[in-house]
């Protein structure tokens, strides 16, 4: 496998980001702020960084 070839497209990452944002907002409205929501928000930040890095390739 070519390490330079992406396994997931940038568009797929962006779709996943939007879904995660929606899921976080839904969970916040339903359950309020909590530890799990903080973890999900951290995952969103990480995903944003991955998308930014992938955009710069």
PQR file with spaces between the fields and no chain letter, atoms N, CA, C, O and H, PARSE charges and radii, in Angstrom:
ATOM       1  N    UNK     1       0.839   -1.173    0.000 -0.4000 1.5000
ATOM       2  CA   UNK     1       0.000    0.000    0.000 -0.0000 2.0000
ATOM       3  C    UNK     1       0.885    1.238    0.000  0.5500 1.7000
ATOM       4  O    UNK     1       1.868    1.309    0.737 -0.5500 1.4000
ATOM       5  N    UNK     2       0.535    2.196   -0.819 -0.4000 1.5000
ATOM       6  CA   UNK     2       1.280    3.440   -0.917 -0.0000 2.0000
ATOM       7  C    UNK     2       0.938    4.321    0.289  0.5500 1.7000
ATOM       8  O    UNK     2      -0.219    4.711    0.446 -0.5500 1.4000
ATOM       9  H    UNK     2      -0.264    2.138   -1.417  0.4000 1.0000
ATOM      10  N    UNK     3       1.921    4.644    1.148 -0.4000 1.5000
ATOM      11  CA   UNK     3       1.623    5.440    2.341 -0.0000 2.0000
ATOM      12  C    UNK     3       1.183    6.868    2.019  0.5500 1.7000
ATOM      13  O    UNK     3       0.581    7.532    2.863 -0.5500 1.4000
ATOM      14  H    UNK     3       2.861    4.327    1.021  0.4000 1.0000
ATOM      15  N    UNK     4       1.473    7.341    0.819 -0.4000 1.5000
ATOM      16  CA   UNK     4       1.084    8.701    0.451 -0.0000 2.0000
ATOM      17  C    UNK     4      -0.336    8.775   -0.095  0.5500 1.7000
ATOM      18  O    UNK     4      -0.917    9.857   -0.191 -0.5500 1.4000
ATOM      19  H    UNK     4       1.962    6.802    0.134  0.4000 1.0000
ATOM      20  N    UNK     5      -0.888    7.628   -0.449 -0.4000 1.5000
ATOM      21  CA   UNK     5      -2.239    7.599   -1.002 -0.0000 2.0000
ATOM      22  C    UNK     5      -3.255    7.578    0.146  0.5500 1.7000
ATOM      23  O    UNK     5      -3.212    6.687    0.994 -0.5500 1.4000
ATOM      24  H    UNK     5      -0.416    6.749   -0.371  0.4000 1.0000
ATOM      25  N    UNK     6      -4.162    8.554    0.175 -0.4000 1.5000
ATOM      26  CA   UNK     6      -5.139    8.577    1.271 -0.0000 2.0000
ATOM      27  C    UNK     6      -6.106    7.399    1.192  0.5500 1.7000
ATOM      28  O    UNK     6      -6.535    7.001    0.110 -0.5500 1.4000
ATOM      29  H    UNK     6      -4.197    9.278   -0.513  0.4000 1.0000
ATOM      30  N    UNK     7      -6.432    6.862    2.332 -0.4000 1.5000
ATOM      31  CA   UNK     7      -7.384    5.759    2.392 -0.0000 2.0000
ATOM      32  C    UNK     7      -8.811    6.280    2.456  0.5500 1.7000
ATOM      33  O    UNK     7      -9.755    5.579    2.090 -0.5500 1.4000
ATOM      34  H    UNK     7      -6.082    7.185    3.212  0.4000 1.0000
ATOM      35  N    UNK     8      -8.962    7.511    2.923 -0.4000 1.5000
ATOM      36  CA   UNK     8     -10.267    8.150    3.041 -0.0000 2.0000
ATOM      37  C    UNK     8     -10.169    9.489    2.325  0.5500 1.7000
ATOM      38  O    UNK     8      -9.173   10.200    2.456 -0.5500 1.4000
ATOM      39  H    UNK     8      -8.196    8.080    3.220  0.4000 1.0000
ATOM      40  N    UNK     9     -11.194    9.821    1.579 -0.4000 1.5000
ATOM      41  CA   UNK     9     -11.153   11.083    0.845 -0.0000 2.0000
ATOM      42  C    UNK     9     -11.404   12.256    1.788  0.5500 1.7000
ATOM      43  O    UNK     9     -11.991   12.096    2.857 -0.5500 1.4000
ATOM      44  H    UNK     9     -12.003    9.243    1.473  0.4000 1.0000
ATOM      45  N    UNK    10     -10.955   13.419    1.380 -0.4000 1.5000
ATOM      46  CA   UNK    10     -11.182   14.641    2.140 -0.0000 2.0000
ATOM      47  C    UNK    10     -12.680   14.901    2.276  0.5500 1.7000
ATOM      48  O    UNK    10     -13.144   15.342    3.327 -0.5500 1.4000
ATOM      49  H    UNK    10     -10.477   13.549    0.511  0.4000 1.0000
ATOM      50  N    UNK    11     -13.423   14.631    1.227 -0.4000 1.5000
ATOM      51  CA   UNK    11     -14.881   14.817    1.277 -0.0000 2.0000
ATOM      52  C    UNK    11     -15.508   13.912    2.336  0.5500 1.7000
ATOM      53  O    UNK    11     -16.414   14.332    3.056 -0.5500 1.4000
ATOM      54  H    UNK    11     -13.047   14.273    0.373  0.4000 1.0000
ATOM      55  N    UNK    12     -15.027   12.668    2.431 -0.4000 1.5000
ATOM      56  CA   UNK    12     -15.542   11.750    3.453 -0.0000 2.0000
ATOM      57  C    UNK    12     -15.257   12.281    4.860  0.5500 1.7000
ATOM      58  O    UNK    12     -16.103   12.182    5.749 -0.5500 1.4000
ATOM      59  H    UNK    12     -14.291   12.327    1.846  0.4000 1.0000
ATOM      60  N    UNK    13     -14.073   12.839    5.053 -0.4000 1.5000
ATOM      61  CA   UNK    13     -13.728   13.410    6.356 -0.0000 2.0000
ATOM      62  C    UNK    13     -14.631   14.588    6.690  0.5500 1.7000
ATOM      63  O    UNK    13     -15.056   14.744    7.834 -0.5500 1.4000
ATOM      64  H    UNK    13     -13.387   12.920    4.331  0.4000 1.0000
ATOM      65  N    UNK    14     -14.922   15.410    5.699 -0.4000 1.5000
ATOM      66  CA   UNK    14     -15.781   16.567    5.929 -0.0000 2.0000
ATOM      67  C    UNK    14     -17.210   16.142    6.256  0.5500 1.7000
ATOM      68  O    UNK    14     -17.861   16.758    7.099 -0.5500 1.4000
ATOM      69  H    UNK    14     -14.577   15.283    4.769  0.4000 1.0000
ATOM      70  N    UNK    15     -17.696   15.104    5.600 -0.4000 1.5000
ATOM      71  CA   UNK    15     -19.028   14.574    5.905 -0.0000 2.0000
ATOM      72  C    UNK    15     -19.051   14.029    7.335  0.5500 1.7000
ATOM      73  O    UNK    15     -20.002   14.268    8.079 -0.5500 1.4000
ATOM      74  H    UNK    15     -17.167   14.604    4.915  0.4000 1.0000
ATOM      75  N    UNK    16     -18.016   13.307    7.711 -0.4000 1.5000
ATOM      76  CA   UNK    16     -17.932   12.763    9.069 -0.0000 2.0000
ATOM      77  C    UNK    16     -17.901   13.888   10.099  0.5500 1.7000
ATOM      78  O    UNK    16     -18.505   13.773   11.166 -0.5500 1.4000
ATOM      79  H    UNK    16     -17.243   13.113    7.107  0.4000 1.0000
ATOM      80  N    UNK    17     -17.207   14.965    9.785 -0.4000 1.5000
ATOM      81  CA   UNK    17     -17.130   16.121   10.685 -0.0000 2.0000
ATOM      82  C    UNK    17     -18.509   16.727   10.903  0.5500 1.7000
ATOM      83  O    UNK    17     -18.891   17.015   12.037 -0.5500 1.4000
ATOM      84  H    UNK    17     -16.717   15.058    8.919  0.4000 1.0000
ATOM      85  N    UNK    18     -19.251   16.919    9.831 -0.4000 1.5000
ATOM      86  CA   UNK    18     -20.592   17.502    9.947 -0.0000 2.0000
ATOM      87  C    UNK    18     -21.519   16.591   10.750  0.5500 1.7000
ATOM      88  O    UNK    18     -22.322   17.067   11.553 -0.5500 1.4000
ATOM      89  H    UNK    18     -18.941   16.685    8.910  0.4000 1.0000
ATOM      90  N    UNK    19     -21.407   15.286   10.530 -0.4000 1.5000
ATOM      91  CA   UNK    19     -22.239   14.343   11.294 -0.0000 2.0000
ATOM      92  C    UNK    19     -21.871   14.388   12.769  0.5500 1.7000
ATOM      93  O    UNK    19     -22.753   14.374   13.628 -0.5500 1.4000
ATOM      94  H    UNK    19     -20.755   14.899    9.877  0.4000 1.0000
ATOM      95  N    UNK    20     -20.585   14.440   13.070 -0.4000 1.5000
ATOM      96  CA   UNK    20     -20.149   14.516   14.459 -0.0000 2.0000
ATOM      97  C    UNK    20     -20.645   15.802   15.112  0.5500 1.7000
ATOM      98  O    UNK    20     -21.094   15.779   16.258 -0.5500 1.4000
ATOM      99  H    UNK    20     -19.869   14.451   12.372  0.4000 1.0000
ATOM     100  N    UNK    21     -20.571   16.916   14.400 -0.4000 1.5000
ATOM     101  CA   UNK    21     -21.077   18.183   14.933 -0.0000 2.0000
ATOM     102  C    UNK    21     -22.566   18.080   15.251  0.5500 1.7000
ATOM     103  O    UNK    21     -23.011   18.536   16.304 -0.5500 1.4000
ATOM     104  H    UNK    21     -20.207   16.935   13.469  0.4000 1.0000
ATOM     105  N    UNK    22     -23.331   17.484   14.346 -0.4000 1.5000
ATOM     106  CA   UNK    22     -24.770   17.317   14.550 -0.0000 2.0000
ATOM     107  C    UNK    22     -25.041   16.415   15.750  0.5500 1.7000
ATOM     108  O    UNK    22     -25.899   16.716   16.581 -0.5500 1.4000
ATOM     109  H    UNK    22     -22.969   17.113   13.490  0.4000 1.0000
ATOM     110  N    UNK    23     -24.311   15.316   15.835 -0.4000 1.5000
ATOM     111  CA   UNK    23     -24.492   14.387   16.954 -0.0000 2.0000
ATOM     112  C    UNK    23     -24.141   15.042   18.293  0.5500 1.7000
ATOM     113  O    UNK    23     -24.820   14.811   19.293 -0.5500 1.4000
ATOM     114  H    UNK    23     -23.614   15.072   15.160  0.4000 1.0000
ATOM     115  N    UNK    24     -23.095   15.850   18.313 -0.4000 1.5000
ATOM     116  CA   UNK    24     -22.706   16.555   19.536 -0.0000 2.0000
ATOM     117  C    UNK    24     -23.809   17.516   19.960  0.5500 1.7000
ATOM     118  O    UNK    24     -24.168   17.573   21.136 -0.5500 1.4000
ATOM     119  H    UNK    24     -22.544   16.038   17.500  0.4000 1.0000
ATOM     120  N    UNK    25     -24.340   18.264   19.016 -0.4000 1.5000
ATOM     121  CA   UNK    25     -25.401   19.222   19.330 -0.0000 2.0000
ATOM     122  C    UNK    25     -26.655   18.503   19.836  0.5500 1.7000
ATOM     123  O    UNK    25     -27.285   18.950   20.795 -0.5500 1.4000
ATOM     124  H    UNK    25     -24.048   18.218   18.061  0.4000 1.0000
ATOM     125  N    UNK    26     -27.011   17.401   19.198 -0.4000 1.5000
ATOM     126  CA   UNK    26     -28.172   16.616   19.631 -0.0000 2.0000
ATOM     127  C    UNK    26     -27.962   16.088   21.050  0.5500 1.7000
ATOM     128  O    UNK    26     -28.864   16.168   21.883 -0.5500 1.4000
ATOM     129  H    UNK    26     -26.500   17.038   18.419  0.4000 1.0000
ATOM     130  N    UNK    27     -26.784   15.553   21.321 -0.4000 1.5000
ATOM     131  CA   UNK    27     -26.481   15.023   22.655 -0.0000 2.0000
ATOM     132  C    UNK    27     -26.482   16.129   23.702  0.5500 1.7000
ATOM     133  O    UNK    27     -26.959   15.928   24.819 -0.5500 1.4000
ATOM     134  H    UNK    27     -26.051   15.488   20.644  0.4000 1.0000
ATOM     135  N    UNK    28     -25.955   17.285   23.349 -0.4000 1.5000
ATOM     136  CA   UNK    28     -25.930   18.405   24.295 -0.0000 2.0000
ATOM     137  C    UNK    28     -27.345   18.820   24.668  0.5500 1.7000
ATOM     138  O    UNK    28     -27.642   19.066   25.837 -0.5500 1.4000
ATOM     139  H    UNK    28     -25.567   17.449   22.442  0.4000 1.0000
ATOM     140  N    UNK    29     -28.219   18.896   23.666 -0.4000 1.5000
ATOM     141  CA   UNK    29     -29.609   19.278   23.930 -0.0000 2.0000
ATOM     142  C    UNK    29     -30.324   18.221   24.762  0.5500 1.7000
ATOM     143  O    UNK    29     -31.126   18.550   25.636 -0.5500 1.4000
ATOM     144  H    UNK    29     -27.978   18.696   22.716  0.4000 1.0000
ATOM     145  N    UNK    30     -30.038   16.968   24.494 -0.4000 1.5000
ATOM     146  CA   UNK    30     -30.740   15.873   25.179 -0.0000 2.0000
ATOM     147  C    UNK    30     -30.204   15.617   26.585  0.5500 1.7000
ATOM     148  O    UNK    30     -30.979   15.422   27.521 -0.5500 1.4000
ATOM     149  H    UNK    30     -29.387   16.700   23.784  0.4000 1.0000
ATOM     150  N    UNK    31     -28.874   15.617   26.734 -0.4000 1.5000
ATOM     151  CA   UNK    31     -28.276   15.189   27.997 -0.0000 2.0000
ATOM     152  C    UNK    31     -27.523   16.289   28.742  0.5500 1.7000
ATOM     153  O    UNK    31     -27.128   16.091   29.891 -0.5500 1.4000
ATOM     154  H    UNK    31     -28.244   15.776   25.973  0.4000 1.0000
ATOM     155  N    UNK    32     -27.319   17.438   28.112 -0.4000 1.5000
ATOM     156  CA   UNK    32     -26.530   18.491   28.737 -0.0000 2.0000
ATOM     157  C    UNK    32     -25.037   18.225   28.576  0.5500 1.7000
ATOM     158  O    UNK    32     -24.621   17.277   27.910 -0.5500 1.4000
ATOM     159  H    UNK    32     -27.639   17.599   27.178  0.4000 1.0000
ATOM     160  N    UNK    33     -24.253   19.082   29.201 -0.4000 1.5000
ATOM     161  CA   UNK    33     -22.803   18.932   29.126 -0.0000 2.0000
ATOM     162  C    UNK    33     -22.365   17.788   30.039  0.5500 1.7000
ATOM     163  O    UNK    33     -22.909   17.612   31.129 -0.5500 1.4000
ATOM     164  H    UNK    33     -24.591   19.852   29.743  0.4000 1.0000
ATOM     165  N    UNK    34     -21.404   17.032   29.597 -0.4000 1.5000
ATOM     166  CA   UNK    34     -20.898   15.932   30.411 -0.0000 2.0000
ATOM     167  C    UNK    34     -19.541   15.482   29.901  0.5500 1.7000
ATOM     168  O    UNK    34     -19.035   15.997   28.905 -0.5500 1.4000
ATOM     169  H    UNK    34     -20.962   17.175   28.711  0.4000 1.0000
ATOM     170  N    UNK    35     -18.969   14.528   30.587 -0.4000 1.5000
ATOM     171  CA   UNK    35     -17.634   14.035   30.230 -0.0000 2.0000
ATOM     172  C    UNK    35     -17.605   13.475   28.817  0.5500 1.7000
ATOM     173  O    UNK    35     -16.685   13.751   28.047 -0.5500 1.4000
ATOM     174  H    UNK    35     -19.380   14.110   31.397  0.4000 1.0000
ATOM     175  N    UNK    36     -18.629   12.679   28.480 -0.4000 1.5000
ATOM     176  CA   UNK    36     -18.678   12.075   27.152 -0.0000 2.0000
ATOM     177  C    UNK    36     -18.744   13.144   26.068  0.5500 1.7000
ATOM     178  O    UNK    36     -18.129   13.006   25.011 -0.5500 1.4000
ATOM     179  H    UNK    36     -19.377   12.455   29.105  0.4000 1.0000
ATOM     180  N    UNK    37     -19.491   14.204   26.337 -0.4000 1.5000
ATOM     181  CA   UNK    37     -19.601   15.286   25.361 -0.0000 2.0000
ATOM     182  C    UNK    37     -18.260   15.997   25.200  0.5500 1.7000
ATOM     183  O    UNK    37     -17.903   16.404   24.095 -0.5500 1.4000
ATOM     184  H    UNK    37     -19.990   14.316   27.196  0.4000 1.0000
ATOM     185  N    UNK    38     -17.527   16.147   26.278 -0.4000 1.5000
ATOM     186  CA   UNK    38     -16.194   16.753   26.206 -0.0000 2.0000
ATOM     187  C    UNK    38     -15.257   15.908   25.351  0.5500 1.7000
ATOM     188  O    UNK    38     -14.457   16.442   24.583 -0.5500 1.4000
ATOM     189  H    UNK    38     -17.816   15.817   27.177  0.4000 1.0000
ATOM     190  N    UNK    39     -15.359   14.597   25.488 -0.4000 1.5000
ATOM     191  CA   UNK    39     -14.538   13.693   24.681 -0.0000 2.0000
ATOM     192  C    UNK    39     -14.910   13.825   23.209  0.5500 1.7000
ATOM     193  O    UNK    39     -14.034   13.853   22.345 -0.5500 1.4000
ATOM     194  H    UNK    39     -16.009   14.163   26.112  0.4000 1.0000
ATOM     195  N    UNK    40     -16.206   13.906   22.925 -0.4000 1.5000
ATOM     196  CA   UNK    40     -16.663   14.055   21.539 -0.0000 2.0000
ATOM     197  C    UNK    40     -16.178   15.378   20.949  0.5500 1.7000
ATOM     198  O    UNK    40     -15.790   15.433   19.782 -0.5500 1.4000
ATOM     199  H    UNK    40     -16.918   13.883   23.627  0.4000 1.0000
ATOM     200  N    UNK    41     -16.199   16.436   21.747 -0.4000 1.5000
ATOM     201  CA   UNK    41     -15.714   17.736   21.269 -0.0000 2.0000
ATOM     202  C    UNK    41     -14.214   17.677   20.979  0.5500 1.7000
ATOM     203  O    UNK    41     -13.743   18.278   20.013 -0.5500 1.4000
ATOM     204  H    UNK    41     -16.514   16.392   22.695  0.4000 1.0000
ATOM     205  N    UNK    42     -13.474   16.961   21.803 -0.4000 1.5000
ATOM     206  CA   UNK    42     -12.039   16.789   21.560 -0.0000 2.0000
ATOM     207  C    UNK    42     -11.816   16.011   20.265  0.5500 1.7000
ATOM     208  O    UNK    42     -10.894   16.308   19.506 -0.5500 1.4000
ATOM     209  H    UNK    42     -13.857   16.473   22.587  0.4000 1.0000
ATOM     210  N    UNK    43     -12.660   15.019   20.020 -0.4000 1.5000
ATOM     211  CA   UNK    43     -12.565   14.258   18.770 -0.0000 2.0000
ATOM     212  C    UNK    43     -12.838   15.164   17.578  0.5500 1.7000
ATOM     213  O    UNK    43     -12.205   15.022   16.532 -0.5500 1.4000
ATOM     214  H    UNK    43     -13.409   14.777   20.637  0.4000 1.0000
ATOM     215  N    UNK    44     -13.773   16.091   17.727 -0.4000 1.5000
ATOM     216  CA   UNK    44     -14.085   17.032   16.651 -0.0000 2.0000
ATOM     217  C    UNK    44     -12.884   17.930   16.360  0.5500 1.7000
ATOM     218  O    UNK    44     -12.575   18.194   15.198 -0.5500 1.4000
ATOM     219  H    UNK    44     -14.288   16.206   18.577  0.4000 1.0000
ATOM     220  N    UNK    45     -12.219   18.392   17.390 -0.4000 1.5000
ATOM     221  CA   UNK    45     -11.026   19.226   17.207 -0.0000 2.0000
ATOM     222  C    UNK    45      -9.945   18.432   16.475  0.5500 1.7000
ATOM     223  O    UNK    45      -9.297   18.945   15.563 -0.5500 1.4000
ATOM     224  H    UNK    45     -12.471   18.178   18.334  0.4000 1.0000
ATOM     225  N    UNK    46      -9.760   17.188   16.878 -0.4000 1.5000
ATOM     226  CA   UNK    46      -8.773   16.333   16.217 -0.0000 2.0000
ATOM     227  C    UNK    46      -9.134   16.113   14.756  0.5500 1.7000
ATOM     228  O    UNK    46      -8.267   16.176   13.885 -0.5500 1.4000
ATOM     229  H    UNK    46     -10.286   16.771   17.619  0.4000 1.0000
ATOM     230  N    UNK    47     -10.403   15.858   14.484 -0.4000 1.5000
ATOM     231  CA   UNK    47     -10.855   15.667   13.107 -0.0000 2.0000
ATOM     232  C    UNK    47     -10.635   16.937   12.291  0.5500 1.7000
ATOM     233  O    UNK    47     -10.238   16.861   11.128 -0.5500 1.4000
ATOM     234  H    UNK    47     -11.107   15.806   15.192  0.4000 1.0000
ATOM     235  N    UNK    48     -10.888   18.099   12.883 -0.4000 1.5000
ATOM     236  CA   UNK    48     -10.618   19.367   12.197 -0.0000 2.0000
ATOM     237  C    UNK    48      -9.139   19.477   11.825  0.5500 1.7000
ATOM     238  O    UNK    48      -8.803   19.936   10.734 -0.5500 1.4000
ATOM     239  H    UNK    48     -11.211   18.160   13.827  0.4000 1.0000
ATOM     240  N    UNK    49      -8.266   19.057   12.727 -0.4000 1.5000
ATOM     241  CA   UNK    49      -6.828   19.114   12.460 -0.0000 2.0000
ATOM     242  C    UNK    49      -6.439   18.155   11.340  0.5500 1.7000
ATOM     243  O    UNK    49      -5.605   18.486   10.497 -0.5500 1.4000
ATOM     244  H    UNK    49      -8.540   18.683   13.613  0.4000 1.0000
ATOM     245  N    UNK    50      -7.037   16.974   11.330 -0.4000 1.5000
ATOM     246  CA   UNK    50      -6.761   16.000   10.269 -0.0000 2.0000
ATOM     247  C    UNK    50      -7.206   16.562    8.925  0.5500 1.7000
ATOM     248  O    UNK    50      -6.484   16.451    7.934 -0.5500 1.4000
ATOM     249  H    UNK    50      -7.715   16.705   12.015  0.4000 1.0000
ATOM     250  N    UNK    51      -8.392   17.166    8.887 -0.4000 1.5000
ATOM     251  CA   UNK    51      -8.907   17.741    7.641 -0.0000 2.0000
ATOM     252  C    UNK    51      -7.997   18.868    7.166  0.5500 1.7000
ATOM     253  O    UNK    51      -7.690   18.966    5.977 -0.5500 1.4000
ATOM     254  H    UNK    51      -8.978   17.256    9.692  0.4000 1.0000
ATOM     255  N    UNK    52      -7.569   19.714    8.092 -0.4000 1.5000
ATOM     256  CA   UNK    52      -6.673   20.812    7.718 -0.0000 2.0000
ATOM     257  C    UNK    52      -5.354   20.277    7.161  0.5500 1.7000
ATOM     258  O    UNK    52      -4.857   20.775    6.150 -0.5500 1.4000
ATOM     259  H    UNK    52      -7.818   19.635    9.057  0.4000 1.0000
ATOM     260  N    UNK    53      -4.794   19.274    7.812 -0.4000 1.5000
ATOM     261  CA   UNK    53      -3.545   18.678    7.332 -0.0000 2.0000
ATOM     262  C    UNK    53      -3.731   18.031    5.966  0.5500 1.7000
ATOM     263  O    UNK    53      -2.883   18.174    5.084 -0.5500 1.4000
ATOM     264  H    UNK    53      -5.198   18.870    8.633  0.4000 1.0000
ATOM     265  N    UNK    54      -4.833   17.325    5.795 -0.4000 1.5000
ATOM     266  CA   UNK    54      -5.107   16.667    4.513 -0.0000 2.0000
ATOM     267  C    UNK    54      -5.309   17.693    3.405  0.5500 1.7000
ATOM     268  O    UNK    54      -4.948   17.445    2.254 -0.5500 1.4000
ATOM     269  H    UNK    54      -5.522   17.209    6.511  0.4000 1.0000
ATOM     270  N    UNK    55      -5.878   18.829    3.743 -0.4000 1.5000
ATOM     271  CA   UNK    55      -6.103   19.880    2.747 -0.0000 2.0000
ATOM     272  C    UNK    55      -4.789   20.469    2.255  0.5500 1.7000
ATOM     273  O    UNK    55      -4.706   20.974    1.135 -0.5500 1.4000
ATOM     274  H    UNK    55      -6.171   19.030    4.678  0.4000 1.0000
ATOM     275  N    UNK    56      -3.766   20.403    3.097 -0.4000 1.5000
ATOM     276  CA   UNK    56      -2.474   20.993    2.756 -0.0000 2.0000
ATOM     277  C    UNK    56      -1.548   20.035    2.017  0.5500 1.7000
ATOM     278  O    UNK    56      -0.427   20.411    1.672 -0.5500 1.4000
ATOM     279  H    UNK    56      -3.834   19.993    4.007  0.4000 1.0000
ATOM     280  N    UNK    57      -1.993   18.806    1.767 -0.4000 1.5000
ATOM     281  CA   UNK    57      -1.139   17.837    1.059 -0.0000 2.0000
ATOM     282  C    UNK    57      -1.071   18.133   -0.420  0.5500 1.7000
ATOM     283  O    UNK    57      -0.398   17.418   -1.162 -0.5500 1.4000
ATOM     284  H    UNK    57      -2.903   18.501    2.047  0.4000 1.0000
